[in-house]
Amino acid sequence: YITSREGKFININQAGVDLFGYSKEDLLRIHLARHLYVNPDDRKRFQEMIEKNGFVKDYEVQFKKKDGTKIYVSITANVRRDRNGKVLGYEGIIRDITERKKTENRIRYLLKKTRELADKDPLTGLFNHRRINELLENEIERAKRGTEIFSIMMLDVDDLKLINDTYGHIMGDKVLKDVAAILKNCSRSVDVIGRYGGDEFLIILPYTDGEKAKSLAERISQLMKQEGLKIDGMAIPIRLSIGVATYPFDSALPQELISMADRSMYESKRSGKSVVSISTPEVTEYLAAESPSLGVLEGLVTAVNGKDHYTRAHSDLVTKFSLFLGKEMKLSREEMEALRIASLLHDIGKIGIPESILRKPGSLEKEEFEIIKQHPRLGAMMLDGPPPHREYVLDAIMYHHERYNGKGYPGRLKGKDIPLLARIIGIADAFSAMITDRPYRKALTKDEAIAELRKKAGTQFDPDLVSEFIECLKRGNLKGIL
């Protein structure tokens, strides 16, 4: 081709005509910068380079064809001058390199993705363990140069194994992705977030002291309270344990700093402090009450009743049977209040069990029963907070399905190792179930149920408590109930 300095073709061969899709006549009329260059400024840069050096070699630029299709071309050209050295225009060759550029772009994309895969956790999209450790070392070097401070935050998703076992790993993965999204939403642009391990996350907080890190933890807490794992229309509680360490006060070495944050996190887990909890709205109301009334507690049971209609009347009976037996055992006022709360809420964990299992009319499959067996632990998770008589209540709910011979669940506790209130509720729970009609069996008579208690005293039930309970029945203390 040959062009004028003003930007018009003087001559172009048939290959050029075919490349641009114009007729030769049209090409000789149009202005290159306006009609062929995607970016007209590229024409100016081309002219500056060729007139400065006298030539250009493999100058890459994007052109557009008559139909608007964009193509990449490589231009090699020389300056044309008159006898006096005045620039007349340019002549050279234009090669279509569109396919080559597509290949190069594809390779660049794949290299970028490869680097991302090397640095990112594929599930959450956060930095992986290796990369977050490198970035922590970089942050320490930066802080050393500027004599600055920064903090790190370790976060652990509590009970992830329970969620995986109860709802499957797909739900467990969803929890991790949801937590990652929340951490991104509440962090600053300078903060660096990584997935440190299976259920652990690490956040690097530049220019942040311990108090500011604590404020961020509170922001995370607020966001977590608004979210939850939604199953069957219910919000299953998700808790985070959080630990903070600050450079250089806690340590100036990366692994020691992580260890300090890790210890702080597990102290939070152990003590129940700085733990982020997500509950159903009903559970949140319960936790907010310093001394929950019977009406508030019944509201929680009603929430379970919405999924399993048997639970409402059953919880009432279990509460009455438990309190009568507790009175016979001369429990303290504090223990009786805890027994009342735990009895009424002993099945609250069923909120987190799929309705298809709770309402199944026939017998459960082995896998389904394994899921049902998680409800004591789920119940304790939901109420893990500041309820009155917290330890009594949580232990009673967690262990009311333990067996005296050590073959119960979830902890396989044995004999007197099973908390007293849990042993009481275990008897009341079983007796209530035996004398109540269920879809898969008829109710036992009172005498048949008593015989069953005697039969299983020492194996399923505390024999001393069974004797006390049967004496209550014989004396007619439960006449208003049965």
PyMOL commands that set and color helices and strands:
alter all, ss='L'
color gray80, all
select helices_A, chain A and resi 14-20+24-29+32-35+40-53+98-119+129-146+160-167+169-186+210-225+254-271+281-288+294-305+310-328+333-344+348-352+355-358+366-372+375-382+390-398+415-417+420-434+446-456+463-474
alter helices_A, ss='H'
color red, helices_A
select strands_A, chain A and resi 2-4+9-11+55-64+70-81+87-96+150-157+192-195+200-206+229-231+234-236+240-247+275-276
alter strands_A, ss='S'
color yellow, strands_A
deselect
rebuild
show_as cartoon
